[in-house]
Amino acid sequence: MSEGREGNSAYGHKPFKRSRSHFADRITADGRDGWPVEAGRYRLVASRACPWASRAVVSRRLLGLEEALSLAIVDPLQDDRSWRFTLDADGRDPVLGIRFLSEAYDRRESDYPGGVSVPAIVDVPSGRLVTNDYQQITLDLATEWTGLHRPGAPDLYPPARRDEIDAVMAEVYRDVNNGVYRAGFASTQEDYEAAYADVFRRLEALASRLAGQRYLVGDTITEADIRLFTTLVRFDPVYHGHFKCNRWKLTENPVLWAYARDLFQTPGFGDTVDFDHIKRHYYQVHTGINPTGIVPLGPDLSGWLTPHHREELGGRPFGEGTPPGPVRAGEEVPARGRP
């Protein structure tokens, strides 16, 4: 996601359209794209502000890939030189030795089209970008990296359910994940109203689906839940006001609010969320929408830790597996970013 500069650009009267990933190489068990799965070889670069990158952070934690795939967290505020490693000592990533993610992109290809986006996976030995294909990265973590999964890792993309998962994810992407952006960056009233209608039509359909089942597909957490969660967790802090998706708040929808809290309180979800990064990024980087750069103090986040009672619907969060262990040392979300 390079939404910072997308958010500041002039769209004229064209509807918002998300750029496709330019670097779509895959890291696979057989290395057919030239990038074999290998413990310690790659580094995941992510922003905790970005919903697309947060998918990869959640997946990595649920699957127990922390030892195999190292993690770099960038500053939530990027500048014209791209995402920055200013959270690290001397402003350099300690593994890649670079100050800006664009340096890894440049080592892969100069004068590439599009912005510098996260998530990005970088080959540590060469310092070159491997992929920024946010749609495929998490699917490959679930299916190609199985040899490095922790014991008890859940199956986030079970073969018997893939058609249904894909169908749900396509609707969620079109109307919710990307729909909030279409509303927020709309340049005409007509485009905004169309996106707004899509967002809430889909959310209401999802609420109906989830009223009688704990998870989106089957009785376990899947990739579909991860993709919906990363939008829902940002809904009240940023999308409701900043992107004008304000028919109702997440906290005003009993089913979706309980579902989101259930996931938030599941190890691997809420312990990766940094509300401070989320709010500062959206409100300070999208100057075309919020020219003052003022970051709202609300909403009250304490409700994320209240009982949700979704366990009464049954379901087995990790299927035959087990929850991930404690957050890896050094990867904890700072206190200011937690409820």
N, C-alpha and C positions, 0 to 999 in steps of 0.2 A: 504494500500500500504506500503510495507516495502522495497521500491525500493532502498534505500540507500545501504543496504547490498547486495541486488541483484546486484546492479550496480558494486560492488567491488568484487564479487565472480568470480571464474573461471568457465566458461561454457564449456571449451574444444571445441569440435566441435558439440555440441548439439544446436539446435535452441532454442531461448528464449521461455520459456513457463511460463506463469503467474500462480502462486500458487492459488489453490482454497481456498476460505474462510473456515477455520477450524471450526469456531464457527458460526453456521447458525441458531441459535434460532431466533424466530420472536417475536416482541412485537405487540400484536394484541388486537383488541377491546374486544374479548372474552377470552383473556389470555390462549388460548389453548396450548401454549408452556410453560406455567408457568410464562409468563411475560405480564401482562395486561397493556394496555395503561393507564397511570396515570400521571396527571400533577405534575411536580416537582420531580418525582421519578428517572428519568434517566438523564444522562449527555452525550452529544455528544462530543467526542474528535476528533478534526480534525486538519489537517495542511492546511494552505492556499496555500502551495506549491503543494499539491497533487491533481491531477485532479479527482481522485476517491472520495476523501474526500470533495472536493469543490462541487460536485454534491449535497451532503447532506446539505451543508451550504446554497447553493442557494435554495434548496427545502424548507428548514426550514424557510427561510426568506419569500419566496413567499407565503407560507401557513400560515404565522403568528404564528409560533409555538415557538417564542422566550420565552414567559412566561412559556410555558409547558415543554420545553426541553432546558435545559441550555447548553451553549457552552463553550468548552475549546479549546483554540488555542495553539498548541505546537510550540516550536522552529523549524524553518525550517531545522536546522542542527541537526541530531541525531547522537548518538555515539553507541558503542557496547552494551550499556545498553538500547537502544531503543529511541523512541521519548521522548523528555525532556520538562518539564514545566518551563524552565528557563526564559520565558517571564513574569512569575508571581513572586510576592514578595517571597523572600527566596527560589526560585526555586521549589515551591510546588504549585500544583493546589489548589486554595482556597476552593473548594468544596470537592474534593476527598482526599485531604491531602497527595498526593503522588508526588514523584519527577519524576518518569518514568512511562510511560504507561504500561510497562511490569509488574508492580506491580499488576495492575488490571487483567492482563492475568494470573498471577501466582495465584491469589486468586480464579480464576475460574478453572484452571487446571495446575498442575506442569508438566514440561517436555513435553509441547505441541509441535507438529511439526510445522515447518514454522516460519516465522518472526513475529514481532509485527507490525501490520498494522493499518492504519487509512483509512477510518473512523471507529471508534469504539464507541459503545454505552455501557455505564457502569451503573450498578445499584447503585445508590448513597448509600442507606442504608447498603448494604453489601460490597460495593467497588469491586464487581465482574464484569468482562466483561460479557455482554449479547450477543452481536453479533459483528462480523466484516465483515458481508456479504454485501459488498459494492453494489452488484447488487440488492439486495432485500431491503435494508434500505430505499431508496428513494421511492420505490413503496409502501412500508408500510406507510411511512409518508403521502403519497397522499391518501391512501385508508383505512387504519386502524385507523388513528389518526383524522378522520374527525370531531369527536365530540369536538376536541380542536382547530380546524382551526379557523382563524380569520373570522369575517363577511366579505363576499366578496372575500374569497380565491378562486383562480382559480381551476378548475378540471384538474390536470396535467396528469391524466391517465383515460380519459373518457371511460366508458365501451364499447360504440359503436365503438370506434376507437382502442381498445387495440390490435387486431390482426395486424393492419397496423403499429401501434407504435412498437410492438414487432419485427416485420419483419425489420423495418428500424433500430431499435436499434441493432439488431443482426449484420447487415451489418456494421454499424458504429463501433460497438465494435471490430469486427474481423479485419477490414481493417484500421480503423483510430485510435480509442482509444488505442487499443493494438498494432496496426500496427506500430505506431511510435516507440514503445518500441522494437518490433521485429527488426526494422531497427537499432535502436540505440545500442542495446546489441548483435547484430549479431556477431558471431565469425568466419564466413566465408564469402567470397565475394558472394557466391551463395545465402546464406540465406539473406544477406543484400539486394541484388538486387531484390529478390523475394518480400521481405517486402516493399521495396521502390516502386515497381511497384503496389502493392496492395494499398498502401496509396494514391498514386496520381490517380490511376484508380477510386477509390471510391470517392475521393474529387471532381474529375471532374464530376462524375455521380451525386453527391449531388449538385454541382453547376448548372447542367442542371435542376435538380428537383426544385431548389429554384429560378431559373430565372423567373418563372411565378407565384410563390406563396411565401407568406411572411414567412411561417413557414413550418416545415417538414411534419406535418400531420394535415390536416384541416386548419382552419383559426385562431387558437389560439396556444399559447405556450403550449407544452406538455413536458413530460419527455424526449422525443427524442431530443428536442432542447437543454435541459439542458445538456444532455450527449455529444452532438456534441460541444456545446459552450466551455466546459471545456478543450477540446483539441485545438480548434481553438485559444482560447485566449493565449495559450502557444506556438503556432506554430512558430511565428517569434522570440520571445525571446529565446526559447530553442530548439525546435525540428528541425528547419531549419538548424541550425549549429551544435549544440551539438549532435543531433541524425542523422545528415547527410541526412535529408529529404529536399533536396535543389534543387529540380527541379524548383520550384518557391516559392516565399514568399506569405503568405496570402495577403499581401497588393498588390500583383500583379494579384490577381484573383478578378475582379470587383464584381462578385456576392457574393462570400463567404466573402469578406472583408466588403461589405455593410451589409450582413446578420449578421456577427459577431458584427459590430458596433451597429446595431439595438438592438441586445440583450444586449450588454454592456451598452448601454444608457437606458435600461429598468430597473426600480428599482428592486433590488433583484439579479441582475447579476453583473454588473460592480462594484457596491458598496461592493461586497464581494471579489474582486480580489486584491491580493497584489503582484505586479510584483517584488518587492524587495525579498519577500520570495521565489517566483518561481525561480528567477535567482540564488539566493544564494544556494538554495537546489540543483538544478540540477548540477550546475557547481562546487560546493564545496564538495558535497557528492559523486558524481560519479567519484571517483578518477581513476577508471579503464579506463574511457573515457577521463577525463580531469585531468591528474596527477598534473598539476601545481596549480589547484584550482583557477585560475584567473577567475574572473567574468567579462564578457564583459560589457562595458558601454552602448552599444546600445541594441536594436534599439530605434529610436525616438518613443515615445509612444503617442505623442500629437494627432496623427491622430485618436485615439480611440474616441475622442470627436467631430469629424467633422460630418457634416450632412451626412445621409446615404440614405435618400429619399425612404426607403423601405415602408413607410406608403402609398405610391402611389399604392402599390399592394393590399391595403385594409387590411383585417384581424383585429381581435380584440385581442390584446395581452392577456387579462385576461378573455376573453369570456364575460359572464354575470357578472363577478366579477369586482374588483377594484385593483389598484396597492397597494403594501404594503406601509406602512407609513415610516417615517424616520428610519434610522438604529438605533438600540437599543444603548443607552449610554454604552460606554465601549467596544462596538464591532466594532467601526469604524476602517477602514484600515488606518494605519499611512500615513502621507503625502508622505513619501519617496517611498511608494508602489503604489501610484496613478499616472495616467498620468498628 
